[in-house]
Amino acid sequence: MAIPSSLKLHQQLNRLKQVFITGLIALCLALSLAVPQVSAASLSPVKGLMALKSMAQQSVPYDIAMANEKPTLLEFYADWCSSCQSMAPVVTELHEHYGDRINFVMVNIDEAQAAAAVKQYAVTGIPHLLTLASNGEVREQFVGRVPEKLLDQAIAPLVEASGSVAQSLSISNLS
């Protein structure tokens, strides 16, 4: 007995639908495993903006940092930038760790006075972070989100070198 062609077509469509649904479920599962899980607190745009604003208020003014011969972490940011907002706690943690041994400078690219620095350091994306030696020489550049450990590894040698220079100056003043 032959199966009518409309029934064959209906069976083929059902199989195709099952394959499609199975594939969609597999894709959703794969994506959910690939995307890092974040806490609800880190998703708050208000909290991120507040942390960013707080860091900007605590930062050393750009012109003072460029003149005081301390190593510097220079961050170009914008208030509307979610990656910048998510970096604020990382920079705050480093600021608390290093304290006054290094300048923490925040430059808002949306402000007119930032234009010269943006051009000088060829800022093309934000957040754009640079580590500068005591003499102002750029040592490291990072664009986008940066793990705290990586930034710490870039800052630590600058602080150590700066401490060595300061210590040798004070010793030479004693003799």
Phi and psi in degrees as GROMACS dihedral restraints (atoms count N, CA, C in turn):
[ dihedral_restraints ]
;  ai    aj    ak    al  type     phi  dphi    fc
    3     4     5     6     1   -88.1    20    10
    4     5     6     7     1   140.7    20    10
    6     7     8     9     1   -85.5    20    10
    7     8     9    10     1   132.2    20    10
    9    10    11    12     1   -59.5    20    10
   10    11    12    13     1   147.1    20    10
   12    13    14    15     1   -63.2    20    10
   13    14    15    16     1   -31.4    20    10
   15    16    17    18     1   -67.8    20    10
   16    17    18    19     1   -34.2    20    10
   18    19    20    21     1   -69.8    20    10
   19    20    21    22     1   -39.6    20    10
   21    22    23    24     1   -61.6    20    10
   22    23    24    25     1   -44.1    20    10
   24    25    26    27     1   -62.1    20    10
   25    26    27    28     1   -42.7    20    10
   27    28    29    30     1   -62.7    20    10
   28    29    30    31     1   -41.4    20    10
   30    31    32    33     1   -66.4    20    10
   31    32    33    34     1   -40.6    20    10
   33    34    35    36     1   -64.7    20    10
   34    35    36    37     1   -40.7    20    10
   36    37    38    39     1   -64.9    20    10
   37    38    39    40     1   -39.9    20    10
   39    40    41    42     1   -63.5    20    10
   40    41    42    43     1   -42.5    20    10
   42    43    44    45     1   -63.9    20    10
   43    44    45    46     1   -42.5    20    10
   45    46    47    48     1   -62.5    20    10
   46    47    48    49     1   -41.3    20    10
   48    49    50    51     1   -62.8    20    10
   49    50    51    52     1   -42.1    20    10
   51    52    53    54     1   -64.2    20    10
   52    53    54    55     1   -42.8    20    10
   54    55    56    57     1   -63.7    20    10
   55    56    57    58     1   -43.1    20    10
   57    58    59    60     1   -62.0    20    10
   58    59    60    61     1   -48.1    20    10
   60    61    62    63     1   -63.7    20    10
   61    62    63    64     1   -42.2    20    10
   63    64    65    66     1   -61.9    20    10
   64    65    66    67     1   -43.5    20    10
   66    67    68    69     1   -63.9    20    10
   67    68    69    70     1   -40.8    20    10
   69    70    71    72     1   -64.3    20    10
   70    71    72    73     1   -42.3    20    10
   72    73    74    75     1   -63.2    20    10
   73    74    75    76     1   -43.0    20    10
   75    76    77    78     1   -62.6    20    10
   76    77    78    79     1   -41.4    20    10
   78    79    80    81     1   -64.1    20    10
   79    80    81    82     1   -45.6    20    10
   81    82    83    84     1   -60.3    20    10
   82    83    84    85     1   -42.0    20    10
   84    85    86    87     1   -63.6    20    10
   85    86    87    88     1   -45.3    20    10
   87    88    89    90     1   -62.4    20    10
   88    89    90    91     1   -42.9    20    10
   90    91    92    93     1   -66.6    20    10
   91    92    93    94     1   -39.0    20    10
   93    94    95    96     1   -66.5    20    10
   94    95    96    97     1   -29.3    20    10
   96    97    98    99     1   -78.9    20    10
   97    98    99   100     1   -28.8    20    10
   99   100   101   102     1   -81.2    20    10
  100   101   102   103     1   -27.9    20    10
  102   103   104   105     1   -85.2    20    10
  103   104   105   106     1   125.3    20    10
  105   106   107   108     1   -65.0    20    10
  106   107   108   109     1   142.4    20    10
  108   109   110   111     1   -81.3    20    10
  109   110   111   112     1   137.7    20    10
  111   112   113   114     1  -123.5    20    10
  112   113   114   115     1   154.3    20    10
  114   115   116   117     1   -76.9    20    10
  115   116   117   118     1   158.6    20    10
  117   118   119   120     1   -62.3    20    10
  118   119   120   121     1   -33.4    20    10
  120   121   122   123     1   -64.2    20    10
  121   122   123   124     1   -35.1    20    10
  123   124   125   126     1   -75.0    20    10
  124   125   126   127     1   -12.8    20    10
  126   127   128   129     1   -86.8    20    10
  127   128   129   130     1    -8.0    20    10
  129   130   131   132     1   -75.7    20    10
  130   131   132   133     1   112.5    20    10
  132   133   134   135     1   -65.4    20    10
  133   134   135   136     1   -32.0    20    10
  135   136   137   138     1   -66.2    20    10
  136   137   138   139     1   -45.0    20    10
  138   139   140   141     1   -63.0    20    10
  139   140   141   142     1   -42.8    20    10
  141   142   143   144     1   -63.7    20    10
  142   143   144   145     1   -42.4    20    10
  144   145   146   147     1   -65.5    20    10
  145   146   147   148     1   -40.1    20    10
  147   148   149   150     1   -63.3    20    10
  148   149   150   151     1   -41.9    20    10
  150   151   152   153     1   -63.9    20    10
  151   152   153   154     1   -40.8    20    10
  153   154   155   156     1   -64.7    20    10
  154   155   156   157     1   -45.1    20    10
  156   157   158   159     1   -62.6    20    10
  157   158   159   160     1   -40.6    20    10
  159   160   161   162     1   -62.8    20    10
  160   161   162   163     1   -44.5    20    10
  162   163   164   165     1   -61.9    20    10
  163   164   165   166     1   -42.4    20    10
  165   166   167   168     1   -62.5    20    10
  166   167   168   169     1   -38.8    20    10
  168   169   170   171     1   -68.1    20    10
  169   170   171   172     1   -33.6    20    10
  171   172   173   174     1   -82.8    20    10
  172   173   174   175     1   -13.4    20    10
  174   175   176   177     1   -72.7    20    10
  175   176   177   178     1   156.6    20    10
  177   178   179   180     1   -77.1    20    10
  178   179   180   181     1   135.0    20    10
  180   181   182   183     1   -58.5    20    10
  181   182   183   184     1   142.7    20    10
  183   184   185   186     1   -52.5    20    10
  184   185   186   187     1   -51.3    20    10
  186   187   188   189     1   -63.8    20    10
  187   188   189   190     1   -35.2    20    10
  189   190   191   192     1   -68.8    20    10
  190   191   192   193     1   -43.3    20    10
  192   193   194   195     1   -62.9    20    10
  193   194   195   196     1   -37.2    20    10
  195   196   197   198     1   -72.7    20    10
  196   197   198   199     1   -15.6    20    10
  198   199   200   201     1  -105.8    20    10
  199   200   201   202     1   -14.6    20    10
  201   202   203   204     1   -92.5    20    10
  202   203   204   205     1     6.1    20    10
  204   205   206   207     1    55.6    20    10
  205   206   207   208     1    36.7    20    10
  207   208   209   210     1  -109.8    20    10
  208   209   210   211     1   154.4    20    10
  210   211   212   213     1   -62.7    20    10
  211   212   213   214     1   155.2    20    10
  213   214   215   216     1  -138.1    20    10
  214   215   216   217     1   139.2    20    10
  216   217   218   219     1  -106.3    20    10
  217   218   219   220     1   114.5    20    10
  219   220   221   222     1  -108.0    20    10
  220   221   222   223     1   121.3    20    10
  222   223   224   225     1  -119.4    20    10
  223   224   225   226     1   123.6    20    10
  225   226   227   228     1   -93.4    20    10
  226   227   228   229     1   130.8    20    10
  228   229   230   231     1  -148.2    20    10
  229   230   231   232     1   175.5    20    10
  231   232   233   234     1  -143.3    20    10
  232   233   234   235     1   147.0    20    10
  234   235   236   237     1   -60.0    20    10
  235   236   237   238     1   -34.3    20    10
  237   238   239   240     1   -80.0    20    10
  238   239   240   241     1    -7.9    20    10
  240   241   242   243     1   -81.8    20    10
  241   242   243   244     1   113.1    20    10
  243   244   245   246     1   -66.7    20    10
  244   245   246   247     1   -33.4    20    10
  246   247   248   249     1   -66.8    20    10
  247   248   249   250     1   -37.5    20    10
  249   250   251   252     1   -63.7    20    10
  250   251   252   253     1   -42.1    20    10
  252   253   254   255     1   -63.0    20    10
  253   254   255   256     1   -39.4    20    10
  255   256   257   258     1   -73.1    20    10
  256   257   258   259     1   -22.0    20    10
  258   259   260   261     1   -80.8    20    10
  259   260   261   262     1   -19.3    20    10
  261   262   263   264     1   -55.2    20    10
  262   263   264   265     1   -45.4    20    10
  264   265   266   267     1   -64.0    20    10
  265   266   267   268     1   -33.0    20    10
  267   268   269   270     1   -65.2    20    10
  268   269   270   271     1   -48.0    20    10
  270   271   272   273     1   -66.7    20    10
  271   272   273   274     1   -37.5    20    10
  273   274   275   276     1   -61.1    20    10
  274   275   276   277     1   -44.1    20    10
  276   277   278   279     1   -60.6    20    10
  277   278   279   280     1   -44.1    20    10
  279   280   281   282     1   -66.0    20    10
  280   281   282   283     1   -38.8    20    10
  282   283   284   285     1   -61.9    20    10
  283   284   285   286     1   -42.0    20    10
  285   286   287   288     1   -65.3    20    10
  286   287   288   289     1   -36.3    20    10
  288   289   290   291     1   -71.3    20    10
  289   290   291   292     1   -46.8    20    10
  291   292   293   294     1   -90.5    20    10
  292   293   294   295     1   -20.9    20    10
  294   295   296   297     1    56.6    20    10
  295   296   297   298     1  -131.3    20    10
  297   298   299   300     1   -84.9    20    10
  298   299   300   301     1     3.6    20    10
  300   301   302   303     1   -75.7    20    10
  301   302   303   304     1   -11.7    20    10
  303   304   305   306     1  -145.6    20    10
  304   305   306   307     1   145.6    20    10
  306   307   308   309     1   -78.3    20    10
  307   308   309   310     1   132.4    20    10
  309   310   311   312     1  -109.7    20    10
  310   311   312   313     1   111.5    20    10
  312   313   314   315     1  -117.8    20    10
  313   314   315   316     1   130.2    20    10
  315   316   317   318     1  -114.8    20    10
  316   317   318   319     1   126.3    20    10
  318   319   320   321     1  -119.8    20    10
  319   320   321   322     1   114.8    20    10
  321   322   323   324     1   -81.5    20    10
  322   323   324   325     1   113.7    20    10
  324   325   326   327     1   -66.9    20    10
  325   326   327   328     1   -15.4    20    10
  327   328   329   330     1   -82.4    20    10
  328   329   330   331     1    -7.5    20    10
  330   331   332   333     1   -92.8    20    10
  331   332   333   334     1   139.5    20    10
  333   334   335   336     1   -57.9    20    10
  334   335   336   337     1   -38.6    20    10
  336   337   338   339     1   -69.1    20    10
  337   338   339   340     1    -9.1    20    10
  339   340   341   342     1   -83.5    20    10
  340   341   342   343     1   -13.4    20    10
  342   343   344   345     1   -55.4    20    10
  343   344   345   346     1   -43.5    20    10
  345   346   347   348     1   -64.9    20    10
  346   347   348   349     1   -44.0    20    10
  348   349   350   351     1   -67.4    20    10
  349   350   351   352     1   -39.1    20    10
  351   352   353   354     1   -59.4    20    10
  352   353   354   355     1   -42.8    20    10
  354   355   356   357     1   -70.3    20    10
  355   356   357   358     1   -44.0    20    10
  357   358   359   360     1   -57.8    20    10
  358   359   360   361     1   -43.0    20    10
  360   361   362   363     1   -98.1    20    10
  361   362   363   364     1     9.5    20    10
  363   364   365   366     1    51.4    20    10
  364   365   366   367     1    51.2    20    10
  366   367   368   369     1   -73.9    20    10
  367   368   369   370     1   120.9    20    10
  369   370   371   372     1  -119.8    20    10
  370   371   372   373     1   -10.2    20    10
  372   373   374   375     1  -153.7    20    10
  373   374   375   376     1   159.8    20    10
  375   376   377   378     1  -132.3    20    10
  376   377   378   379     1   152.6    20    10
  378   379   380   381     1   -67.0    20    10
  379   380   381   382     1   143.2    20    10
  381   382   383   384     1  -120.6    20    10
  382   383   384   385     1   113.2    20    10
  384   385   386   387     1  -113.1    20    10
  385   386   387   388     1   138.7    20    10
  387   388   389   390     1  -130.2    20    10
  388   389   390   391     1   143.0    20    10
  390   391   392   393     1  -105.0    20    10
  391   392   393   394     1   132.7    20    10
  393   394   395   396     1  -119.3    20    10
  394   395   396   397     1   135.5    20    10
  396   397   398   399     1   -69.3    20    10
  397   398   399   400     1   172.3    20    10
  399   400   401   402     1   -57.1    20    10
  400   401   402   403     1   -29.7    20    10
  402   403   404   405     1   -87.2    20    10
  403   404   405   406     1     4.1    20    10
  405   406   407   408     1    91.2    20    10
  406   407   408   409     1    -2.8    20    10
  408   409   410   411     1   -69.9    20    10
  409   410   411   412     1   131.9    20    10
  411   412   413   414     1   -71.7    20    10
  412   413   414   415     1   126.5    20    10
  414   415   416   417     1  -103.8    20    10
  415   416   417   418     1   -45.2    20    10
  417   418   419   420     1  -137.7    20    10
  418   419   420   421     1   149.6    20    10
  420   421   422   423     1  -133.2    20    10
  421   422   423   424     1   139.5    20    10
  423   424   425   426     1  -135.9    20    10
  424   425   426   427     1   139.0    20    10
  426   427   428   429     1  -124.5    20    10
  427   428   429   430     1   129.8    20    10
  429   430   431   432     1    96.2    20    10
  430   431   432   433     1  -167.9    20    10
  432   433   434   435     1   -68.7    20    10
  433   434   435   436     1   136.4    20    10
  435   436   437   438     1  -129.2    20    10
  436   437   438   439     1   130.6    20    10
  438   439   440   441     1   -61.9    20    10
  439   440   441   442     1   144.5    20    10
  441   442   443   444     1   -56.2    20    10
  442   443   444   445     1   -41.3    20    10
  444   445   446   447     1   -60.4    20    10
  445   446   447   448     1   -40.5    20    10
  447   448   449   450     1   -66.4    20    10
  448   449   450   451     1   -42.7    20    10
  450   451   452   453     1   -64.7    20    10
  451   452   453   454     1   -41.5    20    10
  453   454   455   456     1   -60.2    20    10
  454   455   456   457     1   -41.6    20    10
  456   457   458   459     1   -65.3    20    10
  457   458   459   460     1   -26.3    20    10
  459   460   461   462     1   -82.9    20    10
  460   461   462   463     1   -31.1    20    10
  462   463   464   465     1   -82.9    20    10
  463   464   465   466     1   -41.8    20    10
  465   466   467   468     1   -51.6    20    10
  466   467   468   469     1   -48.5    20    10
  468   469   470   471     1   -63.8    20    10
  469   470   471   472     1   -31.6    20    10
  471   472   473   474     1   -67.7    20    10
  472   473   474   475     1   -40.7    20    10
  474   475   476   477     1   -67.6    20    10
  475   476   477   478     1   -42.2    20    10
  477   478   479   480     1   -62.7    20    10
  478   479   480   481     1   -44.9    20    10
  480   481   482   483     1   -63.7    20    10
  481   482   483   484     1   -40.8    20    10
  483   484   485   486     1   -65.0    20    10
  484   485   486   487     1   -40.7    20    10
  486   487   488   489     1   -63.8    20    10
  487   488   489   490     1   -38.3    20    10
  489   490   491   492     1   -66.0    20    10
  490   491   492   493     1   -41.2    20    10
  492   493   494   495     1   -65.4    20    10
  493   494   495   496     1   -45.1    20    10
  495   496   497   498     1   -63.1    20    10
  496   497   498   499     1   -39.8    20    10
  498   499   500   501     1   -66.9    20    10
  499   500   501   502     1   -42.8    20    10
  501   502   503   504     1   -67.3    20    10
  502   503   504   505     1   -32.7    20    10
  504   505   506   507     1   -66.9    20    10
  505   506   507   508     1   -42.5    20    10
  507   508   509   510     1   -68.9    20    10
  508   509   510   511     1   -33.6    20    10
  510   511   512   513     1   -68.4    20    10
  511   512   513   514     1   -41.5    20    10
  513   514   515   516     1   -69.3    20    10
  514   515   516   517     1   -26.8    20    10
  516   517   518   519     1   -71.8    20    10
  517   518   519   520     1   -25.0    20    10
  519   520   521   522     1   -77.8    20    10
  520   521   522   523     1   -25.9    20    10
